Amino acid sequence: VAHLICLGFFRLFFHPLAKFPGPRLAALTSWYEFYWNVVKGGKFLWEIERLHRRYGPIVRINPDELHIADPDFYNEVYAPPWKKQDKEGNYVRLGGQAGSALTTVEHDLHRLRASALVPFFSKQAVESMEPLVKSKVNRLCVYFDTCIGAGNVVTFSHAALALTVDVISSYAYGESYGCLERADLGSEFREILVSANEGYAILRHFHWLHAVMHWLHQWGCTTSPYIRWQKRIADQTLSVCALHQKDKLPAGTVFQAILDSNLPVAEKEPWRLNIEAQTLLHAGSETSAKTLEIIIFYLLNDVAKLDRLRAELVTVMPDPTSSVSWNQLQSLPYLSAVIQEGIRLQFGITTRSPRVSHTALRYQNWVVPAGTPVSMLTWFVHTDKSLFPRPLEFDPDRWIRAAQHGTRLDKYLTSFGKGSRRCLGINLAYCQITITLATLIRQFEFQLFESTVEDVTPARDCFIAYPAKGRKGVRLRV
């Protein structure tokens, strides 16, 4: 008891962050965050929003972390490579270990690990993989063809996730998971991702639970789909390493690039490649699928926007089955605006990803001590009314109007992050979304089925934004 009293007294009056505004309860204990994220079910994001309305643009949201809501300061917190910044260790333990490039804490180690991946995710490299993306999109079209006139109700997010999982697994291993080949579109993998995302808040507060789950699985006391999936990836990774040793690993895959890179031998160990694979599949699949779901809903919900996009697509795809390159599609202004608006409303990762600067940060009249975790959520950038009037409205024309006035709105598009830790998969995401959207809109007539805007409106922070509990997602008929 004496220890807790002394700790509370220190945090309130002598802690380096004691002078920063915020509720005293948040300064005293992380249970404040636990209540909003776990007990209230992913609501801490909106509590932070309320705190900013009360305390201003900089708020102490837990004993050790500050949050800033100022779009023009984003590039200072998520800084370019020449400014050394680490990630905060407590936020990178989603899978129990910080072994992937995305989850690496230290700045220099991240640069080393990312160096093997950057060339493989460059725009030129992704363009060379267009045939892979198109083959998976064509397989998705085959699935939708079977639904025409059958009265089937399709949950679009299931179909979109099957597509992105198959693309990324092929890109990583040279072998697809085959979700698009299954009648249920790989429902088990979908359930794994959702359960992992919904459990993220608990694991962030209780890291040891992940180890317990693994021990229980080894003893046969649990059949957790998530642990089984991790075991499957571990087995695949060992198989990849064995094929590489025999010079039988397919060329042009992510893991072939890593294993043939100049990384130290320790960075090519199976345990680390296993974590890298989990991260690629987890982080790279659902965000793109959610973006497609959001765009499809808003287009089907507004026939004028849908007709306008389809008319533009006809100019480069006179035949519905025309094969058009990603580069050609990128030249279409309305298609590009629709995609930018969909990415904005998907928000990327809605869970905080704090940066720890090696030097003090200056914000307005505040000096943030070196070593302090500081976060800025994309939500606050993408819903800033001075940048995006009526921020929760789907308005592709805002991008066209901004371009006509010489304003670069993309400067404030932070779904993929910024700076040295920006998402490596940004080009692959744009390629998948662009080709998929153009193909589906040109080839099919969809109708919404019992879906409303609530099915795409963020109501819970579960690593990414989810709608309210119980919503069934965007459903449609072909």
C-alpha positions as CSV (number, residue, x, y, z in Angstrom):
1,V,0.0,0.0,0.0
2,A,2.8,2.4,0.9
3,H,4.5,1.6,-2.4
4,L,1.3,2.4,-4.4
5,I,0.8,5.7,-2.5
6,C,4.4,6.8,-3.1
7,L,4.1,5.8,-6.8
8,G,0.9,7.7,-7.2
9,F,2.4,10.8,-5.5
10,F,5.4,10.6,-7.8
11,R,3.3,10.3,-11.0
12,L,1.1,13.2,-10.0
13,F,3.8,15.7,-8.8
14,F,7.4,14.6,-9.7
15,H,7.1,12.5,-12.9
16,P,8.7,14.2,-16.0
17,L,5.1,14.4,-17.5
18,A,3.5,15.8,-14.4
19,K,3.2,19.3,-15.9
20,F,1.3,18.2,-19.0
21,P,-2.5,18.5,-19.1
22,G,-4.8,15.6,-18.7
23,P,-7.0,13.8,-16.2
24,R,-5.4,12.8,-12.9
25,L,-6.7,9.3,-13.1
26,A,-4.9,8.8,-16.4
27,A,-1.7,10.1,-14.9
28,L,-2.1,7.8,-11.9
29,T,-2.7,4.5,-13.6
30,S,-3.0,2.6,-16.9
31,W,-6.2,1.1,-15.6
32,Y,-7.9,4.2,-17.0
33,E,-6.9,3.1,-20.5
34,F,-7.8,-0.5,-19.7
35,Y,-11.3,0.5,-18.7
36,W,-12.0,2.3,-22.0
37,N,-10.3,-0.2,-24.2
38,V,-11.2,-3.5,-22.6
39,V,-14.2,-3.0,-20.3
40,K,-15.9,-0.5,-22.7
41,G,-14.8,-2.5,-25.8
42,G,-12.4,-0.4,-27.8
43,K,-13.6,3.1,-26.9
44,F,-10.4,4.7,-25.7
45,L,-9.9,6.5,-29.1
46,W,-13.1,8.5,-28.5
47,E,-12.2,9.1,-24.9
48,I,-8.9,10.6,-26.1
49,E,-11.0,12.8,-28.5
50,R,-13.0,14.0,-25.5
51,L,-9.9,14.7,-23.6
52,H,-8.5,16.9,-26.4
53,R,-11.7,18.9,-26.5
54,R,-11.3,19.5,-22.8
55,Y,-7.5,19.9,-22.3
56,G,-6.2,21.0,-25.7
57,P,-4.0,19.6,-28.4
58,I,-1.5,17.8,-26.1
59,V,-2.8,15.4,-23.4
60,R,-1.2,13.0,-21.0
61,I,-3.3,9.8,-21.6
62,N,-1.5,7.4,-19.3
63,P,1.3,7.7,-16.7
64,D,4.1,7.6,-19.4
65,E,2.6,8.7,-22.7
66,L,1.4,11.9,-24.4
67,H,-1.0,12.2,-27.3
68,I,-0.9,15.2,-29.7
69,A,-3.8,16.1,-32.0
70,D,-2.3,18.5,-34.5
71,P,-2.1,17.4,-38.2
72,D,0.8,19.8,-38.9
73,F,2.9,18.2,-36.2
74,Y,2.5,14.7,-37.5
75,N,5.8,14.7,-39.4
76,E,7.7,15.7,-36.3
77,V,6.4,12.7,-34.3
78,Y,6.6,10.2,-37.2
79,A,9.9,11.7,-38.5
80,P,12.1,10.9,-41.4
81,P,15.0,8.4,-41.2
82,W,17.7,10.9,-40.2
83,K,15.9,11.6,-36.9
84,K,16.4,8.6,-34.6
85,Q,13.2,7.3,-33.1
86,D,12.3,4.0,-31.5
87,K,9.0,2.4,-31.1
88,E,7.5,1.9,-27.6
89,G,8.1,-1.7,-26.6
90,N,4.7,-2.3,-25.0
91,Y,2.9,-1.6,-28.3
92,V,4.8,-4.1,-30.5
93,R,4.0,-7.3,-28.7
94,L,0.8,-8.2,-30.6
95,G,2.4,-11.6,-31.5
96,G,4.3,-12.0,-28.3
97,Q,7.7,-11.1,-29.9
98,A,9.1,-8.0,-31.6
99,G,10.9,-9.8,-34.4
100,S,9.5,-8.3,-37.6
101,A,10.5,-5.1,-39.3
102,L,7.2,-3.6,-38.3
103,T,7.5,-4.5,-34.6
104,T,11.2,-3.7,-34.2
105,V,11.7,-1.3,-31.3
106,E,15.2,0.1,-32.0
107,H,15.7,2.6,-34.9
108,D,18.9,1.1,-36.3
109,L,17.7,-2.5,-36.1
110,H,14.6,-1.5,-37.9
111,R,16.6,0.1,-40.7
112,L,18.6,-3.1,-41.1
113,R,15.6,-5.4,-41.2
114,A,13.6,-3.1,-43.5
115,S,16.5,-2.8,-45.9
116,A,15.9,-6.4,-47.1
117,L,12.2,-5.7,-47.8
118,V,12.2,-2.2,-49.2
119,P,13.3,-3.2,-52.8
120,F,10.7,-5.9,-52.9
121,F,7.9,-3.5,-52.1
122,S,9.0,-0.7,-54.4
123,K,6.6,0.5,-57.1
124,Q,8.7,-1.1,-59.8
125,A,8.7,-4.5,-57.9
126,V,4.9,-4.3,-57.4
127,E,4.3,-3.5,-61.0
128,S,6.2,-6.7,-61.9
129,M,3.8,-8.6,-59.7
130,E,0.7,-7.3,-61.4
131,P,0.0,-10.6,-63.2
132,L,-0.2,-12.2,-59.7
133,V,-2.7,-9.6,-58.5
134,K,-4.8,-9.9,-61.6
135,S,-4.9,-13.6,-61.4
136,K,-6.3,-13.4,-57.9
137,V,-8.8,-10.7,-58.9
138,N,-9.9,-12.9,-61.9
139,R,-10.5,-15.8,-59.4
140,L,-12.6,-13.5,-57.3
141,C,-14.6,-12.7,-60.4
142,V,-15.2,-16.4,-61.0
143,Y,-16.6,-16.5,-57.5
144,F,-19.0,-13.6,-58.1
145,D,-20.0,-15.2,-61.5
146,T,-21.3,-18.2,-59.6
147,C,-23.5,-15.8,-57.5
148,I,-25.2,-14.1,-60.4
149,G,-28.9,-14.7,-60.3
150,A,-28.6,-17.3,-57.6
151,G,-30.0,-15.0,-54.9
152,N,-26.9,-15.5,-52.8
153,V,-26.1,-12.9,-50.2
154,V,-22.4,-12.2,-50.2
155,T,-20.6,-10.6,-47.2
156,F,-18.2,-8.4,-49.2
157,S,-15.5,-8.2,-46.6
158,H,-15.2,-12.0,-46.6
159,A,-14.6,-12.0,-50.4
160,A,-12.2,-9.0,-50.2
161,L,-10.2,-10.6,-47.4
162,A,-9.9,-13.9,-49.3
163,L,-8.4,-11.9,-52.2
164,T,-5.8,-10.0,-50.1
165,V,-4.8,-13.1,-48.1
166,D,-4.2,-15.0,-51.3
167,V,-2.2,-12.2,-52.9
168,I,0.0,-11.7,-49.8
169,S,0.6,-15.4,-49.1
170,S,1.6,-15.9,-52.7
171,Y,3.9,-12.8,-52.6
172,A,5.5,-14.0,-49.4
173,Y,5.8,-17.8,-50.0
174,G,5.2,-18.3,-53.7
175,E,2.2,-20.4,-52.6
176,S,-1.3,-19.1,-52.1
177,Y,-3.4,-20.0,-49.0
178,G,-6.2,-20.8,-51.5
179,C,-9.0,-18.9,-49.7
180,L,-10.6,-17.9,-53.1
181,E,-10.8,-21.6,-54.0
182,R,-12.9,-22.5,-51.0
183,A,-16.7,-22.2,-50.8
184,D,-16.4,-20.4,-47.4
185,L,-13.7,-18.1,-48.7
186,G,-11.3,-19.2,-46.0
187,S,-13.6,-18.4,-43.1
188,E,-11.2,-19.8,-40.5
189,F,-8.5,-17.3,-41.4
190,R,-11.1,-14.5,-41.2
191,E,-12.1,-15.6,-37.7
192,I,-8.5,-15.7,-36.7
193,L,-7.8,-12.1,-37.7
194,V,-11.0,-10.8,-36.1
195,S,-10.3,-12.7,-32.8
196,A,-6.7,-11.5,-32.8
197,N,-7.7,-7.9,-33.4
198,E,-10.4,-8.0,-30.7
199,G,-8.0,-9.5,-28.3
200,Y,-5.2,-7.0,-28.9
201,A,-6.2,-4.6,-26.2
202,I,-6.1,-7.3,-23.5
203,L,-2.7,-8.6,-24.8
204,R,-1.3,-5.1,-24.7
205,H,-2.0,-4.8,-21.0
206,F,-1.2,-8.4,-20.2
207,H,1.7,-9.5,-22.4
208,W,2.2,-12.8,-20.5
209,L,-1.2,-14.1,-21.7
210,H,0.3,-14.8,-25.1
211,A,2.9,-17.1,-23.6
212,V,0.2,-18.8,-21.5
213,M,-1.8,-19.5,-24.6
214,H,1.2,-21.1,-26.3
215,W,1.9,-23.3,-23.2
216,L,-1.8,-24.4,-23.0
217,H,-1.7,-25.3,-26.7
218,Q,1.4,-27.4,-26.3
219,W,-0.2,-29.2,-23.4
220,G,-3.3,-29.8,-25.5
221,C,-5.5,-27.6,-23.2
222,T,-6.6,-25.2,-25.9
223,T,-7.6,-25.3,-29.6
224,S,-7.2,-21.6,-30.2
225,P,-7.5,-21.0,-34.0
226,Y,-5.0,-18.1,-33.6
227,I,-2.4,-20.3,-32.0
228,R,-3.0,-23.0,-34.7
229,W,-2.5,-20.4,-37.4
230,Q,0.8,-19.3,-35.8
231,K,1.9,-22.9,-35.7
232,R,0.9,-23.3,-39.4
233,I,3.0,-20.2,-40.3
234,A,5.9,-21.6,-38.2
235,D,5.8,-24.9,-40.2
236,Q,5.6,-23.0,-43.5
237,T,8.6,-20.9,-42.5
238,L,10.7,-24.0,-41.7
239,S,9.7,-25.5,-45.1
240,V,10.7,-22.3,-46.8
241,C,14.1,-22.3,-45.1
242,A,14.6,-26.0,-46.1
243,L,13.7,-25.2,-49.7
244,H,16.2,-22.3,-49.7
245,Q,19.0,-24.6,-48.5
246,K,18.3,-26.9,-51.4
247,D,18.0,-24.0,-53.9
248,K,14.4,-24.9,-54.6
249,L,12.7,-21.8,-53.2
250,P,10.7,-20.0,-55.9
251,A,12.3,-16.8,-57.1
252,G,10.4,-13.5,-56.7
253,T,9.0,-14.0,-53.2
254,V,9.5,-12.0,-50.0
255,F,11.3,-14.7,-48.2
256,Q,13.6,-15.5,-51.1
257,A,14.6,-11.8,-51.0
258,I,15.3,-11.9,-47.3
259,L,17.2,-15.2,-47.3
260,D,19.3,-14.0,-50.3
261,S,19.9,-10.6,-48.8
262,N,23.0,-9.3,-47.0
263,L,21.3,-9.4,-43.6
264,P,23.4,-11.1,-40.8
265,V,22.8,-14.8,-40.4
266,A,21.0,-14.2,-37.1
267,E,18.4,-12.1,-39.0
268,K,17.6,-15.1,-41.2
269,E,16.8,-17.5,-38.4
270,P,13.4,-19.3,-38.8
271,W,12.0,-17.8,-35.6
272,R,12.4,-14.2,-37.0
273,L,11.1,-15.1,-40.4
274,N,8.1,-16.7,-38.7
275,I,7.3,-13.4,-37.0
276,E,7.9,-11.5,-40.2
277,A,5.4,-13.8,-42.0
278,Q,2.7,-13.3,-39.3
279,T,3.1,-9.5,-39.5
280,L,2.9,-9.4,-43.3
281,L,-0.3,-11.6,-43.4
282,H,-1.9,-9.9,-40.5
283,A,-1.1,-6.2,-41.2
284,G,-1.3,-6.4,-44.9
285,S,-4.5,-8.2,-45.6
286,E,-7.4,-6.7,-43.5
287,T,-6.6,-3.1,-44.0
288,S,-6.8,-3.4,-47.8
289,A,-9.9,-5.5,-47.6
290,K,-11.6,-3.0,-45.3
291,T,-10.8,-0.2,-47.7
292,L,-12.5,-2.1,-50.6
293,E,-15.5,-2.8,-48.4
294,I,-15.9,0.9,-47.5
295,I,-15.6,2.1,-51.1
296,I,-18.0,-0.5,-52.4
297,F,-20.6,0.4,-49.8
298,Y,-20.5,4.1,-50.5
299,L,-20.6,3.6,-54.3
300,L,-23.6,1.3,-54.1
301,N,-25.2,3.7,-51.7
302,D,-24.9,6.6,-54.1
303,V,-25.7,5.7,-57.7
304,A,-24.5,9.0,-59.1
305,K,-21.0,8.3,-57.8
306,L,-21.1,4.7,-59.1
307,D,-22.3,5.8,-62.6
308,R,-19.6,8.5,-62.7
309,L,-16.9,6.0,-61.9
310,R,-18.1,3.4,-64.3
311,A,-18.3,6.0,-67.1
312,E,-14.7,7.0,-66.4
313,L,-13.6,3.3,-66.4
314,V,-15.2,2.7,-69.8
315,T,-12.7,5.2,-71.3
316,V,-9.9,2.7,-70.6
317,M,-11.9,-0.5,-70.4
318,P,-14.3,-0.4,-73.3
319,D,-14.9,-4.1,-72.8
320,P,-15.9,-5.1,-69.3
321,T,-13.2,-7.8,-69.3
322,S,-10.4,-5.5,-70.7
323,S,-7.1,-6.0,-69.0
324,V,-5.7,-2.6,-68.0
325,S,-2.4,-1.9,-66.3
326,W,-2.2,-0.3,-62.8
327,N,-0.4,2.6,-64.4
328,Q,-3.2,3.3,-66.8
329,L,-5.8,3.2,-64.0
330,Q,-3.8,5.6,-61.9
331,S,-4.2,8.2,-64.5
332,L,-8.0,8.3,-64.0
333,P,-8.8,11.2,-61.7
334,Y,-12.1,10.1,-60.3
335,L,-11.0,6.6,-59.6
336,S,-7.9,7.9,-57.8
337,A,-10.1,10.3,-55.8
338,V,-12.5,7.4,-54.8
339,I,-9.6,5.3,-53.7
340,Q,-8.0,8.2,-51.7
341,E,-11.3,8.8,-50.0
342,G,-11.8,5.1,-49.1
343,I,-8.3,4.9,-47.7
344,R,-9.0,8.1,-45.6
345,L,-12.2,6.6,-44.1
346,Q,-10.5,3.2,-43.4
347,F,-8.0,5.1,-41.1
348,G,-5.3,2.4,-41.4
349,I,-4.3,1.2,-37.9
350,T,-6.5,2.9,-35.3
351,T,-4.5,1.7,-32.3
352,R,-1.7,4.0,-31.1
353,S,1.8,3.5,-32.3
354,P,3.9,5.8,-30.1
355,R,7.4,7.0,-31.1
356,V,10.2,7.6,-28.6
357,S,12.5,10.3,-29.7
358,H,16.2,10.3,-28.7
359,T,16.1,14.1,-28.3
360,A,13.5,16.5,-26.7
361,L,10.5,17.5,-28.8
362,R,9.2,21.0,-28.9
363,Y,5.5,21.5,-29.4
364,Q,4.1,25.0,-29.1
365,N,5.3,26.1,-25.6
366,W,5.8,22.5,-24.4
367,V,9.1,20.7,-24.2
368,V,8.6,16.9,-24.3
369,P,11.5,15.1,-22.6
370,A,13.6,12.8,-24.6
371,G,12.6,9.1,-24.1
372,T,8.9,10.0,-23.8
373,P,6.4,7.9,-25.8
374,V,4.4,10.3,-28.0
375,S,1.5,9.2,-30.2
376,M,-0.7,10.8,-32.9
377,L,-3.7,8.8,-34.1
378,T,-4.7,8.9,-37.8
379,W,-8.3,9.4,-36.7
380,F,-7.5,12.9,-35.5
381,V,-5.8,13.8,-38.8
382,H,-8.5,12.4,-41.1
383,T,-11.4,13.9,-39.1
384,D,-9.9,17.4,-38.8
385,K,-12.7,19.6,-40.1
386,S,-10.2,22.3,-41.3
387,L,-8.7,19.8,-43.7
388,F,-11.7,17.5,-44.4
389,P,-15.0,19.3,-44.0
390,R,-17.8,16.9,-43.1
391,P,-15.1,14.4,-42.3
392,L,-17.2,11.2,-42.0
393,E,-18.9,11.8,-45.4
394,F,-17.6,10.0,-48.4
395,D,-16.7,12.8,-50.8
396,P,-14.2,11.9,-53.5
397,D,-14.6,15.3,-55.1
398,R,-12.7,16.9,-52.1
399,W,-9.5,15.5,-53.6
400,I,-10.3,16.8,-57.1
401,R,-11.2,20.3,-55.7
402,A,-8.0,20.3,-53.6
403,A,-5.9,19.5,-56.6
404,Q,-7.5,22.2,-58.7
405,H,-6.6,24.7,-56.0
406,G,-3.1,23.5,-55.7
407,T,-3.6,21.9,-52.3
408,R,-1.9,18.6,-51.5
409,L,-4.4,16.8,-49.3
410,D,-2.3,13.6,-49.6
411,K,0.1,15.3,-47.3
412,Y,-2.5,14.6,-44.6
413,L,-3.3,11.0,-45.6
414,T,-1.7,9.0,-42.8
415,S,-3.3,5.6,-43.1
416,F,0.1,4.1,-44.0
417,G,2.0,6.2,-41.5
418,K,4.8,8.6,-42.3
419,G,8.6,8.9,-41.9
420,S,11.1,6.0,-41.4
421,R,8.4,3.6,-40.3
422,R,5.9,4.1,-43.0
423,C,4.1,0.9,-44.1
424,L,6.3,-0.9,-46.6
425,G,3.3,-2.4,-48.3
426,I,1.8,0.9,-49.5
427,N,2.4,0.2,-53.2
428,L,1.0,-3.3,-53.0
429,A,-2.1,-2.0,-51.2
430,Y,-2.7,0.6,-53.9
431,C,-2.2,-1.9,-56.7
432,Q,-4.6,-4.4,-55.2
433,I,-7.3,-1.8,-54.4
434,T,-7.1,-0.1,-57.8
435,I,-7.2,-3.2,-60.0
436,T,-9.8,-4.9,-57.8
437,L,-12.1,-1.9,-57.7
438,A,-11.9,-1.2,-61.5
439,T,-12.5,-4.8,-62.4
440,L,-15.5,-5.4,-60.1
441,I,-17.2,-2.1,-61.0
442,R,-16.7,-2.7,-64.7
443,Q,-17.8,-6.4,-64.7
444,F,-20.6,-6.6,-62.1
445,E,-23.9,-5.0,-61.0
446,F,-24.1,-5.2,-57.2
447,Q,-27.0,-4.4,-54.9
448,L,-26.8,-3.7,-51.2
449,F,-28.6,-6.2,-49.0
450,E,-29.8,-4.9,-45.6
451,S,-26.6,-2.8,-45.2
452,T,-26.4,0.7,-43.8
453,V,-23.8,3.3,-43.1
454,E,-23.4,1.8,-39.6
455,D,-21.7,-1.2,-41.2
456,V,-18.8,0.9,-42.3
457,T,-18.8,3.5,-39.5
458,P,-16.0,3.1,-36.9
459,A,-17.3,2.3,-33.5
460,R,-14.6,0.2,-31.9
461,D,-10.8,0.4,-32.0
462,C,-9.7,-3.2,-32.4
463,F,-6.2,-2.5,-33.9
464,I,-8.1,-1.4,-36.9
465,A,-11.5,0.3,-36.9
466,Y,-14.5,-2.0,-36.6
467,P,-18.2,-1.1,-36.7
468,A,-20.4,-1.6,-33.6
469,K,-20.6,-5.1,-32.1
470,G,-23.3,-7.1,-33.9
471,R,-23.0,-5.4,-37.3
472,K,-22.8,-7.9,-40.1
473,G,-20.7,-5.9,-42.5
474,V,-21.5,-4.9,-46.1
475,R,-23.7,-7.5,-47.7
476,L,-24.8,-7.6,-51.3
477,R,-26.3,-9.5,-54.1
478,V,-24.7,-9.9,-57.6
